[in-house]
Amino acid sequence: MATKSVNAKSQTIAARVPHEVANAIDELKEEGETTGQFVVSALQGEIKRRQRKKAKEAPEG
């Protein structure tokens, strides 16, 4: 078991979320999906969305 929040493959990130968000996660997770998998998927989607937005805003040249 890892004793640190960082290992060779991943890093632990802790965040407090409103009760409504936590409840929505529990309601919307697919069968067999962990909260960690749900959060990682959501974060990856948001990262891609912001990267596309940033690329659109970048001046061409």
N, CA, C and O of each residue as an XYZ file, in Angstrom:
244
protein
N       0.834     -1.183      0.000
C       0.000      0.000      0.000
C       0.877      1.244      0.000
O       1.873      1.312      0.720
N       0.504      2.212     -0.803
C       1.280      3.437     -0.912
C       1.157      4.252      0.367
O       0.083      4.347      0.960
N       2.262      4.830      0.775
C       2.240      5.638      1.994
C       2.200      7.125      1.683
O       1.999      7.941      2.582
N       2.388      7.483      0.426
C       2.358      8.877      0.007
C       1.164      9.111     -0.898
O       0.517      8.164     -1.346
N       0.873     10.384     -1.167
C      -0.236     10.700     -2.054
C       0.152     10.615     -3.524
O      -0.689     10.819     -4.399
N       1.423     10.315     -3.805
C       1.898     10.193     -5.187
C       2.643      8.868     -5.323
O       3.460      8.516     -4.473
N       2.355      8.142     -6.392
C       3.140      6.949     -6.699
C       3.518      7.001     -8.170
O       3.379      8.047     -8.804
N       3.989      5.903     -8.718
C       4.479      5.892    -10.098
C       3.381      6.119    -11.130
O       3.667      6.588    -12.232
N       2.119      5.794    -10.797
C       1.045      5.868    -11.793
C       0.011      6.937    -11.530
O      -0.687      7.349    -12.456
N      -0.111      7.403    -10.296
C      -1.189      8.342    -10.004
C      -0.870      9.216     -8.805
O       0.161      9.072     -8.149
N      -1.785     10.116     -8.550
C      -1.638     11.064     -7.458
C      -3.002     11.260     -6.809
O      -4.015     11.345     -7.502
N      -3.030     11.332     -5.499
C      -4.281     11.571     -4.789
C      -4.569     13.060     -4.752
O      -3.707     13.870     -4.413
N      -5.801     13.403     -5.109
C      -6.255     14.794     -5.042
C      -7.526     14.800     -4.200
O      -8.456     14.044     -4.477
N      -7.570     15.630     -3.197
C      -8.756     15.707     -2.342
C      -9.445     17.047     -2.571
O      -8.790     18.082     -2.692
N     -10.758     17.013     -2.629
C     -11.529     18.244     -2.811
C     -12.860     18.105     -2.103
O     -13.468     17.035     -2.113
N     -13.306     19.171     -1.496
C     -14.628     19.191     -0.887
C     -15.612     19.640     -1.953
O     -15.344     20.577     -2.704
N     -16.750     18.967     -2.013
C     -17.777     19.310     -2.999
C     -19.110     19.503     -2.281
O     -19.338     18.920     -1.221
N     -19.982     20.315     -2.855
C     -21.309     20.494     -2.257
C     -22.063     19.166     -2.212
O     -21.834     18.282     -3.037
N     -22.962     19.040     -1.238
C     -23.733     17.813     -1.088
C     -24.489     17.463     -2.368
O     -24.612     16.289     -2.716
N     -24.994     18.477     -3.066
C     -25.759     18.224     -4.295
C     -24.894     17.533     -5.341
O     -25.359     16.636     -6.045
N     -23.644     17.947     -5.440
C     -22.729     17.349     -6.418
C     -22.417     15.908     -6.028
O     -22.446     15.015     -6.875
N     -22.122     15.678     -4.759
C     -21.830     14.325     -4.292
C     -23.026     13.400     -4.511
O     -22.861     12.251     -4.918
N     -24.224     13.902     -4.240
C     -25.428     13.093     -4.450
C     -25.639     12.790     -5.925
O     -26.032     11.679     -6.282
N     -25.380     13.778     -6.789
C     -25.543     13.575     -8.230
C     -24.551     12.533     -8.738
O     -24.890     11.723     -9.601
N     -23.335     12.550     -8.210
C     -22.347     11.544     -8.610
C     -22.871     10.159     -8.279
O     -22.847      9.258     -9.118
N     -23.346      9.994     -7.049
C     -23.863      8.688     -6.633
C     -25.034      8.237     -7.494
O     -25.160      7.052     -7.802
N     -25.885      9.167     -7.880
C     -27.057      8.829     -8.694
C     -26.689      8.480    -10.130
O     -27.349      7.650    -10.755
N     -25.640      9.107    -10.659
C     -25.334      8.998    -12.078
C     -24.202      8.037    -12.428
O     -23.988      7.741    -13.604
N     -23.483      7.552    -11.438
C     -22.423      6.579    -11.722
C     -23.041      5.357    -12.391
O     -24.134      4.921    -12.029
N     -22.334      4.816    -13.362
C     -22.787      3.592    -14.018
C     -22.514      2.412    -13.106
O     -21.680      2.497    -12.204
N     -23.210      1.318    -13.335
C     -23.040      0.131    -12.500
C     -21.595     -0.342    -12.565
O     -21.042     -0.525    -13.649
N     -20.998     -0.536    -11.421
C     -19.615     -0.995    -11.345
C     -18.594      0.123    -11.405
O     -17.406     -0.125    -11.198
N     -19.017      1.338    -11.680
C     -18.107      2.481    -11.776
C     -17.843      3.038    -10.383
O     -18.773      3.235     -9.601
N     -16.587      3.288    -10.079
C     -16.250      3.878     -8.791
C     -16.358      5.397     -8.870
O     -16.393      5.980     -9.954
N     -16.409      6.016     -7.712
C     -16.428      7.476     -7.675
C     -15.155      8.022     -8.297
O     -15.192      9.030     -9.003
N     -14.034      7.373     -8.043
C     -12.769      7.807     -8.622
C     -12.796      7.764    -10.146
O     -12.325      8.692    -10.803
N     -13.343      6.693    -10.705
C     -13.443      6.588    -12.163
C     -14.350      7.676    -12.720
O     -14.050      8.266    -13.758
N     -15.459      7.946    -12.035
C     -16.384      8.988    -12.469
C     -15.688     10.346    -12.473
O     -15.792     11.108    -13.434
N     -14.983     10.635    -11.392
C     -14.313     11.936    -11.262
C     -13.214     12.085    -12.307
O     -13.089     13.147    -12.916
N     -12.420     11.049    -12.527
C     -11.348     11.115    -13.531
C     -11.938     11.358    -14.912
O     -11.426     12.180    -15.671
N     -13.008     10.651    -15.241
C     -13.666     10.834    -16.534
C     -14.186     12.260    -16.690
O     -14.029     12.873    -17.745
N     -14.799     12.776    -15.648
C     -15.316     14.145    -15.692
C     -14.188     15.161    -15.838
O     -14.308     16.122    -16.597
N     -13.114     14.951    -15.124
C     -11.976     15.868    -15.225
C     -11.344     15.821    -16.611
O     -10.985     16.862    -17.161
N     -11.205     14.625    -17.180
C     -10.644     14.506    -18.530
C     -11.517     15.246    -19.542
O     -11.001     15.928    -20.427
N     -12.817     15.113    -19.414
C     -13.728     15.815    -20.317
C     -13.605     17.319    -20.192
O     -13.600     18.030    -21.197
N     -13.505     17.810    -18.970
C     -13.372     19.251    -18.745
C     -12.033     19.768    -19.259
O     -11.966     20.865    -19.815
N     -10.980     19.001    -19.083
C      -9.664     19.401    -19.589
C      -9.705     19.521    -21.106
O      -9.209     20.504    -21.656
N     -10.288     18.541    -21.793
C     -10.390     18.590    -23.254
C     -11.222     19.785    -23.695
O     -10.862     20.464    -24.656
N     -12.333     20.052    -23.006
C     -13.194     21.178    -23.355
C     -12.431     22.489    -23.245
O     -12.520     23.341    -24.129
N     -11.687     22.649    -22.170
C     -10.934     23.899    -21.972
C      -9.777     24.029    -22.959
O      -9.458     25.133    -23.401
N      -9.148     22.905    -23.305
C      -8.068     22.957    -24.295
C      -8.604     23.391    -25.655
O      -7.975     24.189    -26.349
N      -9.787     22.856    -26.040
C     -10.395     23.270    -27.312
C     -10.753     24.752    -27.280
O     -10.534     25.469    -28.257
N     -11.296     25.203    -26.171
C     -11.674     26.611    -26.025
C     -10.436     27.499    -26.130
O     -10.459     28.532    -26.800
N      -9.363     27.093    -25.466
C      -8.130     27.872    -25.487
C      -7.546     27.922    -26.894
O      -7.068     28.969    -27.333
N      -7.583     26.795    -27.601
C      -7.051     26.744    -28.956
C      -7.867     27.637    -29.888
O      -7.312     28.270    -30.787
N      -9.177     27.688    -29.677
C     -10.037     28.551    -30.497
C      -9.733     30.018    -30.270
O      -9.782     30.821    -31.201
N      -9.417     30.367    -29.026
C      -9.150     31.766    -28.679
C      -7.758     32.219    -29.068
O      -7.509     33.419    -29.176
N      -6.837     31.272    -29.284
C      -5.472     31.619    -29.633
C      -5.417     32.276    -31.000
O      -6.030     31.782    -31.946
N      -4.694     33.382    -31.118
C      -4.576     34.039    -32.438
C      -3.782     33.167    -33.393
O      -2.784     32.551    -33.017
N      -4.234     33.126    -34.614
C      -3.523     32.346    -35.632
C      -2.345     33.173    -36.136
O      -2.427     34.396    -36.252
N      -1.264     32.487    -36.427
C      -0.139     33.261    -36.920
C       1.053     32.513    -37.169
O       2.062     33.080    -37.589
